[in-house]
């Protein structure tokens, strides 16, 4: 990072950013890509590039773009979200999608875009599910966007290339700062004309950076060294789920790729009301919503750390 060649990316003059954008576009099988500050900004630039004021995008009712990105498409783009049910496997109901597409009537928002998320709470959508979604989008004249913040995890779990996982979509956002371990950054990839439009929105959203090659260099390193190793995170999550499941009062709600969702019994909550503080005292940092927590494995978590976490839980709850 310290040795990265840099320039002014606002003017497209940062060679390392340009190299990263070209690399991600090639890796995802798209014409172009745009470096953005975050996954939220990448998704928002994509939505704003696909849709105009008074348009609508169809999205899962538990999707990140709908639930956890501040309502940016509605607030900043006057784009109406149309949520549809999300199944326990993370896939949206495509029958509901088809029913939600508006007819060309002035009473309705214009349906322009269908959005998917992969992975969703760590759960991997299959190639068949993504291709079925693409077929529905094509049949109804919709563009197709993927919130692929963890597309890398999905591709590794499916045993396919990132380009294969991205192929059913017109545009894809991917994150560099989660499993790949970089300090910051995401990219939006898609057709050259769409990315050009998204570039304008990135500037308007305050995402134009100057010597961004410093962080882009981390992205290039991560693409080369940190994608295949995501399988280690998946194995560590399975190891964590197996160890915690053996402790009385701990239930594994789901374990997929690098995420383990756990729930503790009411008895444990009563006996240890501040479980987060107790675990922190043993060197394990967690976040809880009542009796539930999401535990995520990543680049900085080794198998020995998994054993230490299981031991901490067992000591406190055993």
Secondary structure, DSSP 8 states (H G I E B T S, - for coil): -TT-----GGGT--HHHHHHHHHHHHHHT-SEEEEES-HHHHHHHHHHHH--TTEEEEEETT-HHHHSSTTHHHHHH--EEEEE-B-TTS-B-HHHHHHHS--S-TTS-EEEEEEEESSBTTB---HHHHHHHHHHHHHTT-EEEEEETTHHHHHHHHT--HHHHHTT-SEEEEESSSTT--SS-EEEEE-HHHHHHHHHHHHHTT---SSTHHHHHHHHHHHHHSSTTHHHHHHHHHHHHHHHHTSTTEEEEEEETTEEEEEE-HHHHHH-S-HHHHHHTTT----EETTEEEEE--TT--HHHHHHHHHHHHHHH-
